[in-house]
Amino acid sequence: MKMNFAPLIKILPGKVVRLDISSKFPTDIIKLLDQYNDPFDTMLLTNGDVWRYFDSRDLIFNHPKLKHKKVFIHNCGYDNIKFSENNYEIAFPLWYFDRFYFLNKTKSNSFIPLIKNLNYGFSCLNHRASIDRILLGYNLNKKNLLDDMVYSQHTYGNWWQTNSLPINSDIPNDLQSYLDLLPIVHNTEEHLLGKMQQRLPYGGNQLDTIDHPAYIDAYCNIVTESECEEWPYCRNINLPIITEKTNKPFITKQIPIFLAARRHLNYLKGLGFEVMEDLLPSGYDEMPALQKINSIVNLVSKGKEFIQDYYFSHLKEIQHNYELVNSDKVEQVILQRIKDFL
């Protein structure tokens, strides 16, 4: 995904320089700063991801090159945080500012709802085999629900093939039986490749476009965000992130259900989106990951007719989301929040 930081850089104070620290360990960030010699007033450390190294902020903020400088660590989460007069963490969800890549493919901004009697009620696409996605698929499969969905789970990041399954209360005893089924592709590749259960290389756009059956042949899209909570879940570390995955159901006129960090729905509501909270148990937004997975499985078990009826009784909300994502109102909210924060 293209990283467009121009709107953020424009509102930061002084002469701003940007260093890309995405996926770098704190020790590598320090080395990067050691080598930097150009003049600046403000340093923007752009992450494009979740800032995981909570214990290393001071190590970075106290670097000699950053002394008496404004320093902003960027994240794609929900909160702007001030640590001192010079040290900040800033939330700037790149997915929204780059959404026109997807919108341009829709060819029309006029709202036309999905047709009645689509083939599927639910869809869920997964490339990276993170533990939360694996546990969702495991539980859906255990209830024999996958065959009636547009569903994929590929094996990118296949940690279980290089290490034995960890011993932890979060891991079901028979999880390996599900892992042995991977990659799983149901009701997807036949549309694009004429072949079921074909493993695609990570990064292939075949499973990541809005003209995929997951977005045009199902009423509800289960969004498994890039992160939700650090495993093992007993550590209770929330990992908020907003990516293009969250955005797609709004563009494709679907009902979104999010397996994401706590406060994900609250953040989206603050931007003006309708998040269909009445579909899920009270307090869903604050539930830990494992409880969210159980709630999603219970919803899918209600079947296609249930979610189809819900869809057509909530067209007003779906149209609102579609029109909002086709406007520039959310950009204005995000940037104004940062301006007010500064």
DOMIDREN-670237 format. One record per residue (C-alpha): residue in one letter; residue number from 1; x, y, z. Coordinates in pm, whole numbers. Layout:
N
+----+-----+--------+--------+--------+
: aa :   i :     c1 :     c2 :     c3 :
+----+-----+--------+--------+--------+
:  A : NUM :      X :      Y :      Z :
...
+----+-----+--------+--------+--------+
//
This chain:
342
+----+-----+--------+--------+--------+
: aa :   i :     c1 :     c2 :     c3 :
+----+-----+--------+--------+--------+
:  M :   1 :      0 :      0 :      0 :
:  K :   2 :    129 :    346 :    -88 :
:  M :   3 :    223 :    552 :    216 :
:  N :   4 :     90 :    906 :    180 :
:  F :   5 :    216 :   1109 :    475 :
:  A :   6 :    187 :   1450 :    306 :
:  P :   7 :   -133 :   1557 :    487 :
:  L :   8 :     26 :   1478 :    823 :
:  I :   9 :    363 :   1639 :    751 :
:  K :  10 :    184 :   1954 :    640 :
:  I :  11 :     35 :   2019 :    984 :
:  L :  12 :    340 :   1932 :   1197 :
:  P :  13 :    552 :   2222 :   1328 :
:  G :  14 :    881 :   2347 :   1183 :
:  K :  15 :   1107 :   2177 :    932 :
:  V :  16 :    988 :   1818 :    930 :
:  V :  17 :   1195 :   1516 :    830 :
:  R :  18 :   1052 :   1166 :    807 :
:  L :  19 :   1233 :    843 :    886 :
:  D :  20 :   1069 :    510 :    802 :
:  I :  21 :   1096 :    277 :   1102 :
:  S :  22 :    834 :     24 :    994 :
:  S :  23 :    922 :   -331 :   1104 :
:  K :  24 :   1252 :   -220 :   1258 :
:  F :  25 :   1355 :   -327 :   1607 :
:  P :  26 :   1441 :    -49 :   1856 :
:  T :  27 :   1815 :   -122 :   1824 :
:  D :  28 :   1788 :    -73 :   1446 :
:  I :  29 :   1598 :    252 :   1495 :
:  I :  30 :   1879 :    379 :   1717 :
:  K :  31 :   2136 :    291 :   1447 :
:  L :  32 :   1923 :    476 :   1190 :
:  L :  33 :   1919 :    785 :   1412 :
:  D :  34 :   2295 :    758 :   1471 :
:  Q :  35 :   2350 :    791 :   1095 :
:  Y :  36 :   2114 :   1087 :   1043 :
:  N :  37 :   2288 :   1426 :   1006 :
:  D :  38 :   2057 :   1658 :    809 :
:  P :  39 :   1908 :   1961 :    990 :
:  F :  40 :   1550 :   1943 :   1117 :
:  D :  41 :   1312 :   2083 :   1377 :
:  T :  42 :   1068 :   1794 :   1389 :
:  M :  43 :   1132 :   1421 :   1341 :
:  L :  44 :    842 :   1204 :   1222 :
:  L :  45 :    915 :    833 :   1272 :
:  T :  46 :    665 :    661 :   1045 :
:  N :  47 :    555 :    315 :   1130 :
:  G :  48 :    257 :    222 :    915 :
:  D :  49 :    177 :    -48 :   1168 :
:  V :  50 :    133 :   -109 :   1540 :
:  W :  51 :    392 :     47 :   1770 :
:  R :  52 :    483 :   -262 :   1972 :
:  Y :  53 :    790 :   -144 :   2159 :
:  F :  54 :    618 :     37 :   2443 :
:  D :  55 :    920 :     -4 :   2670 :
:  S :  56 :   1156 :    152 :   2416 :
:  R :  57 :    994 :    491 :   2365 :
:  D :  58 :   1228 :    667 :   2608 :
:  L :  59 :   1529 :    500 :   2447 :
:  I :  60 :   1431 :    666 :   2120 :
:  F :  61 :   1310 :    997 :   2262 :
:  N :  62 :   1638 :   1039 :   2457 :
:  H :  63 :   1863 :    981 :   2157 :
:  P :  64 :   2125 :   1263 :   2136 :
:  K :  65 :   2013 :   1356 :   1781 :
:  L :  66 :   1659 :   1417 :   1908 :
:  K :  67 :   1746 :   1633 :   2208 :
:  H :  68 :   1537 :   1954 :   2211 :
:  K :  69 :   1357 :   1841 :   1893 :
:  K :  70 :    991 :   1764 :   1839 :
:  V :  71 :    957 :   1387 :   1792 :
:  F :  72 :    643 :   1211 :   1669 :
:  I :  73 :    618 :    833 :   1658 :
:  H :  74 :    347 :    749 :   1406 :
:  N :  75 :    100 :    464 :   1445 :
:  C :  76 :   -209 :    349 :   1256 :
:  G :  77 :   -414 :    321 :   1572 :
:  Y :  78 :   -673 :    532 :   1753 :
:  D :  79 :   -501 :    769 :   1996 :
:  N :  80 :   -282 :   1078 :   1995 :
:  I :  81 :    -61 :   1075 :   2306 :
:  K :  82 :    157 :   1350 :   2453 :
:  F :  83 :    446 :   1229 :   2669 :
:  S :  84 :    623 :   1563 :   2711 :
:  E :  85 :    650 :   1903 :   2543 :
:  N :  86 :    859 :   1744 :   2267 :
:  N :  87 :    759 :   1378 :   2258 :
:  Y :  88 :    439 :   1243 :   2105 :
:  E :  89 :    271 :    942 :   1950 :
:  I :  90 :     38 :   1035 :   1667 :
:  A :  91 :   -248 :    831 :   1517 :
:  F :  92 :   -276 :    864 :   1140 :
:  P :  93 :   -461 :    579 :    964 :
:  L :  94 :   -298 :    563 :    622 :
:  W :  95 :   -572 :    335 :    490 :
:  Y :  96 :   -817 :    623 :    472 :
:  F :  97 :   -598 :    866 :    285 :
:  D :  98 :   -516 :    599 :     26 :
:  R :  99 :   -868 :    461 :    -10 :
:  F : 100 :   -919 :    614 :   -355 :
:  Y : 101 :   -723 :    323 :   -501 :
:  F : 102 :  -1028 :    115 :   -416 :
:  L : 103 :  -1292 :    381 :   -479 :
:  N : 104 :  -1169 :    441 :   -832 :
:  K : 105 :  -1236 :     75 :   -911 :
:  T : 106 :  -1604 :    109 :   -818 :
:  K : 107 :  -1657 :    338 :  -1122 :
:  S : 108 :  -1963 :    499 :   -962 :
:  N : 109 :  -2040 :    676 :   -638 :
:  S : 110 :  -2416 :    622 :   -660 :
:  F : 111 :  -2552 :    380 :   -402 :
:  I : 112 :  -2698 :     58 :   -541 :
:  P : 113 :  -2750 :   -211 :   -273 :
:  L : 114 :  -2643 :   -569 :   -315 :
:  I : 115 :  -2903 :   -784 :   -487 :
:  K : 116 :  -3134 :  -1022 :   -309 :
:  N : 117 :  -3047 :  -1390 :   -290 :
:  L : 118 :  -2670 :  -1365 :   -310 :
:  N : 119 :  -2500 :  -1701 :   -281 :
:  Y : 120 :  -2349 :  -1636 :     63 :
:  G : 121 :  -2428 :  -1461 :    385 :
:  F : 122 :  -2074 :  -1425 :    518 :
:  S : 123 :  -1720 :  -1387 :    386 :
:  C : 124 :  -1376 :  -1374 :    543 :
:  L : 125 :  -1040 :  -1365 :    363 :
:  N : 126 :   -709 :  -1431 :    536 :
:  H : 127 :   -355 :  -1447 :    400 :
:  R : 128 :   -133 :  -1418 :    707 :
:  A : 129 :   -190 :  -1704 :    947 :
:  S : 130 :   -190 :  -1506 :   1272 :
:  I : 131 :   -308 :  -1695 :   1577 :
:  D : 132 :   -634 :  -1497 :   1610 :
:  R : 133 :   -727 :  -1577 :   1249 :
:  I : 134 :   -633 :  -1941 :   1296 :
:  L : 135 :   -852 :  -1966 :   1606 :
:  L : 136 :  -1143 :  -1802 :   1421 :
:  G : 137 :  -1110 :  -2049 :   1135 :
:  Y : 138 :  -1073 :  -2339 :   1375 :
:  N : 139 :  -1396 :  -2250 :   1554 :
:  L : 140 :  -1588 :  -2187 :   1231 :
:  N : 141 :  -1470 :  -2521 :   1097 :
:  K : 142 :  -1562 :  -2698 :   1420 :
:  K : 143 :  -1920 :  -2577 :   1369 :
:  N : 144 :  -1911 :  -2688 :   1001 :
:  L : 145 :  -1969 :  -2331 :    883 :
:  L : 146 :  -1683 :  -2280 :    635 :
:  D : 147 :  -1846 :  -2452 :    337 :
:  D : 148 :  -2131 :  -2200 :    344 :
:  M : 149 :  -1898 :  -1898 :    343 :
:  V : 150 :  -1661 :  -1727 :    106 :
:  Y : 151 :  -1357 :  -1810 :    313 :
:  S : 152 :   -982 :  -1840 :    281 :
:  Q : 153 :   -693 :  -1905 :    515 :
:  H : 154 :   -348 :  -1928 :    365 :
:  T : 155 :    -31 :  -2026 :    545 :
:  Y : 156 :    187 :  -1713 :    523 :
:  G : 157 :    377 :  -1685 :    851 :
:  N : 158 :    329 :  -2057 :    917 :
:  W : 159 :    484 :  -2056 :   1263 :
:  W : 160 :    349 :  -2404 :   1341 :
:  Q : 161 :    557 :  -2562 :   1061 :
:  T : 162 :    887 :  -2441 :   1206 :
:  N : 163 :    801 :  -2478 :   1573 :
:  S : 164 :    591 :  -2723 :   1766 :
:  L : 165 :    259 :  -2586 :   1885 :
:  P : 166 :    314 :  -2383 :   2201 :
:  I : 167 :    161 :  -2511 :   2522 :
:  N : 168 :    -87 :  -2248 :   2628 :
:  S : 169 :   -445 :  -2237 :   2750 :
:  D : 170 :   -538 :  -2038 :   2437 :
:  I : 171 :   -452 :  -2331 :   2209 :
:  P : 172 :   -717 :  -2605 :   2163 :
:  N : 173 :   -585 :  -2958 :   2201 :
:  D : 174 :   -687 :  -3052 :   1847 :
:  L : 175 :   -575 :  -2732 :   1670 :
:  Q : 176 :   -321 :  -2927 :   1465 :
:  S : 177 :   -606 :  -3109 :   1290 :
:  Y : 178 :   -725 :  -2772 :   1155 :
:  L : 179 :   -374 :  -2659 :   1064 :
:  D : 180 :   -332 :  -2976 :    858 :
:  L : 181 :   -621 :  -2860 :    638 :
:  L : 182 :   -448 :  -2538 :    537 :
:  P : 183 :   -450 :  -2371 :    296 :
:  I : 184 :   -830 :  -2360 :    290 :
:  V : 185 :  -1014 :  -2180 :     14 :
:  H : 186 :  -1390 :  -2210 :     -8 :
:  N : 187 :  -1605 :  -2048 :   -278 :
:  T : 188 :  -1334 :  -1807 :   -387 :
:  E : 189 :  -1074 :  -1918 :   -640 :
:  E : 190 :  -1328 :  -2080 :   -868 :
:  H : 191 :  -1441 :  -1729 :   -961 :
:  L : 192 :  -1091 :  -1611 :  -1045 :
:  L : 193 :   -880 :  -1912 :  -1127 :
:  G : 194 :  -1131 :  -2187 :  -1201 :
:  K : 195 :   -981 :  -2397 :   -927 :
:  M : 196 :  -1067 :  -2467 :   -565 :
:  Q : 197 :   -816 :  -2486 :   -281 :
:  Q : 198 :   -525 :  -2333 :   -470 :
:  R : 199 :   -259 :  -2176 :   -257 :
:  L : 200 :   -166 :  -1827 :   -368 :
:  P : 201 :    163 :  -1653 :   -289 :
:  Y : 202 :    142 :  -1390 :    -19 :
:  G : 203 :     74 :  -1050 :   -170 :
:  G : 204 :   -119 :  -1184 :   -467 :
:  N : 205 :   -399 :   -942 :   -547 :
:  Q : 206 :   -639 :  -1222 :   -648 :
:  L : 207 :   -774 :  -1242 :   -293 :
:  D : 208 :   -740 :   -877 :   -208 :
:  T : 209 :   -958 :   -690 :   -457 :
:  I : 210 :  -1306 :   -552 :   -417 :
:  D : 211 :  -1435 :   -745 :   -718 :
:  H : 212 :  -1366 :  -1073 :   -537 :
:  P : 213 :  -1670 :  -1287 :   -439 :
:  A : 214 :  -1597 :  -1203 :    -76 :
:  Y : 215 :  -1706 :   -848 :   -153 :
:  I : 216 :  -1973 :   -895 :   -419 :
:  D : 217 :  -2138 :  -1226 :   -329 :
:  A : 218 :  -2185 :  -1201 :     49 :
:  Y : 219 :  -2386 :   -966 :    266 :
:  C : 220 :  -2151 :   -957 :    564 :
:  N : 221 :  -1772 :   -927 :    556 :
:  I : 222 :  -1582 :  -1047 :    862 :
:  V : 223 :  -1279 :   -821 :    881 :
:  T : 224 :   -980 :   -978 :   1052 :
:  E : 225 :   -761 :   -676 :   1109 :
:  S : 226 :   -384 :   -703 :   1091 :
:  E : 227 :   -367 :   -711 :   1470 :
:  C : 228 :   -610 :   -727 :   1758 :
:  E : 229 :   -438 :   -847 :   2075 :
:  E : 230 :    -97 :   -984 :   2150 :
:  W : 231 :    -81 :  -1360 :   2197 :
:  P : 232 :    -77 :  -1522 :   2447 :
:  Y : 233 :   -397 :  -1339 :   2520 :
:  C : 234 :   -347 :  -1361 :   2896 :
:  R : 235 :    -95 :  -1077 :   2851 :
:  N : 236 :   -389 :   -845 :   2780 :
:  I : 237 :   -194 :   -620 :   2540 :
:  N : 238 :   -425 :   -440 :   2297 :
:  L : 239 :   -285 :   -370 :   1949 :
:  P : 240 :   -506 :   -111 :   1777 :
:  I : 241 :   -462 :    -69 :   1404 :
:  I : 242 :   -676 :     58 :   1116 :
:  T : 243 :   -590 :    -68 :    767 :
:  E : 244 :   -764 :    -92 :    429 :
:  K : 245 :   -926 :   -414 :    555 :
:  T : 246 :  -1155 :   -209 :    778 :
:  N : 247 :  -1242 :     21 :    491 :
:  K : 248 :  -1343 :   -232 :    228 :
:  P : 249 :  -1691 :   -334 :    354 :
:  F : 250 :  -1793 :     33 :    356 :
:  I : 251 :  -1685 :     65 :     -6 :
:  T : 252 :  -1849 :   -261 :   -113 :
:  K : 253 :  -2183 :   -188 :     59 :
:  Q : 254 :  -2159 :   -477 :    304 :
:  I : 255 :  -2225 :   -528 :    671 :
:  P : 256 :  -1887 :   -515 :    852 :
:  I : 257 :  -1800 :   -734 :   1149 :
:  F : 258 :  -1459 :   -667 :   1299 :
:  L : 259 :  -1217 :   -902 :   1471 :
:  A : 260 :   -995 :   -618 :   1582 :
:  A : 261 :   -852 :   -443 :   1884 :
:  R : 262 :  -1065 :   -314 :   2166 :
:  R : 263 :  -1228 :     25 :   2092 :
:  H : 264 :  -1220 :    -37 :   1716 :
:  L : 265 :  -1595 :     21 :   1683 :
:  N : 266 :  -1580 :    326 :   1907 :
:  Y : 267 :  -1310 :    478 :   1687 :
:  L : 268 :  -1509 :    417 :   1369 :
:  K : 269 :  -1824 :    562 :   1525 :
:  G : 270 :  -1624 :    871 :   1614 :
:  L : 271 :  -1541 :    909 :   1245 :
:  G : 272 :  -1912 :    890 :   1162 :
:  F : 273 :  -1955 :    528 :   1051 :
:  E : 274 :  -2243 :    297 :   1140 :
:  V : 275 :  -2095 :    -24 :   1284 :
:  M : 276 :  -2406 :   -245 :   1328 :
:  E : 277 :  -2349 :   -303 :   1700 :
:  D : 278 :  -2693 :   -461 :   1743 :
:  L : 279 :  -2567 :   -768 :   1555 :
:  L : 280 :  -2330 :   -860 :   1837 :
:  P : 281 :  -2349 :   -897 :   2216 :
:  S : 282 :  -2350 :   -592 :   2437 :
:  G : 283 :  -1994 :   -488 :   2516 :
:  Y : 284 :  -1846 :   -660 :   2210 :
:  D : 285 :  -1611 :   -370 :   2139 :
:  E : 286 :  -1434 :   -414 :   2473 :
:  M : 287 :  -1420 :   -794 :   2464 :
:  P : 288 :  -1084 :   -973 :   2448 :
:  A : 289 :  -1006 :  -1154 :   2123 :
:  L : 290 :  -1121 :  -1502 :   2224 :
:  Q : 291 :  -1464 :  -1375 :   2329 :
:  K : 292 :  -1497 :  -1185 :   2004 :
:  I : 293 :  -1421 :  -1501 :   1809 :
:  N : 294 :  -1698 :  -1688 :   1992 :
:  S : 295 :  -1941 :  -1405 :   1920 :
:  I : 296 :  -1858 :  -1405 :   1549 :
:  V : 297 :  -1901 :  -1782 :   1525 :
:  N : 298 :  -2241 :  -1756 :   1694 :
:  L : 299 :  -2345 :  -1489 :   1444 :
:  V : 300 :  -2235 :  -1691 :   1141 :
:  S : 301 :  -2425 :  -1993 :   1274 :
:  K : 302 :  -2749 :  -1795 :   1234 :
:  G : 303 :  -2716 :  -1847 :    860 :
:  K : 304 :  -2757 :  -1667 :    531 :
:  E : 305 :  -3128 :  -1588 :    558 :
:  F : 306 :  -3077 :  -1415 :    891 :
:  I : 307 :  -2800 :  -1187 :    766 :
:  Q : 308 :  -2981 :  -1122 :    436 :
:  D : 309 :  -3291 :  -1003 :    625 :
:  Y : 310 :  -3072 :   -789 :    849 :
:  Y : 311 :  -2904 :   -638 :    543 :
:  F : 312 :  -3222 :   -523 :    377 :
:  S : 313 :  -3361 :   -385 :    703 :
:  H : 314 :  -3046 :   -173 :    747 :
:  L : 315 :  -3000 :    -23 :    403 :
:  K : 316 :  -3011 :    328 :    549 :
:  E : 317 :  -2699 :    259 :    758 :
:  I : 318 :  -2521 :     81 :    474 :
:  Q : 319 :  -2591 :    368 :    236 :
:  H : 320 :  -2469 :    616 :    498 :
:  N : 321 :  -2136 :    433 :    525 :
:  Y : 322 :  -2100 :    414 :    148 :
:  E : 323 :  -2165 :    784 :    101 :
:  L : 324 :  -1936 :    876 :    390 :
:  V : 325 :  -1646 :    673 :    256 :
:  N : 326 :  -1698 :    839 :    -83 :
:  S : 327 :  -1666 :   1185 :     71 :
:  D : 328 :  -1375 :   1370 :    230 :
:  K : 329 :  -1546 :   1416 :    568 :
:  V : 330 :  -1340 :   1154 :    749 :
:  E : 331 :  -1009 :   1305 :    635 :
:  Q : 332 :  -1125 :   1634 :    782 :
:  V : 333 :  -1212 :   1472 :   1115 :
:  I : 334 :   -878 :   1289 :   1140 :
:  L : 335 :   -669 :   1594 :   1054 :
:  Q : 336 :   -872 :   1827 :   1278 :
:  R : 337 :   -821 :   1591 :   1572 :
:  I : 338 :   -445 :   1607 :   1519 :
:  K : 339 :   -453 :   1987 :   1482 :
:  D : 340 :   -653 :   2022 :   1804 :
:  F : 341 :   -417 :   1783 :   1978 :
:  L : 342 :   -112 :   1983 :   1871 :
+----+-----+--------+--------+--------+
//
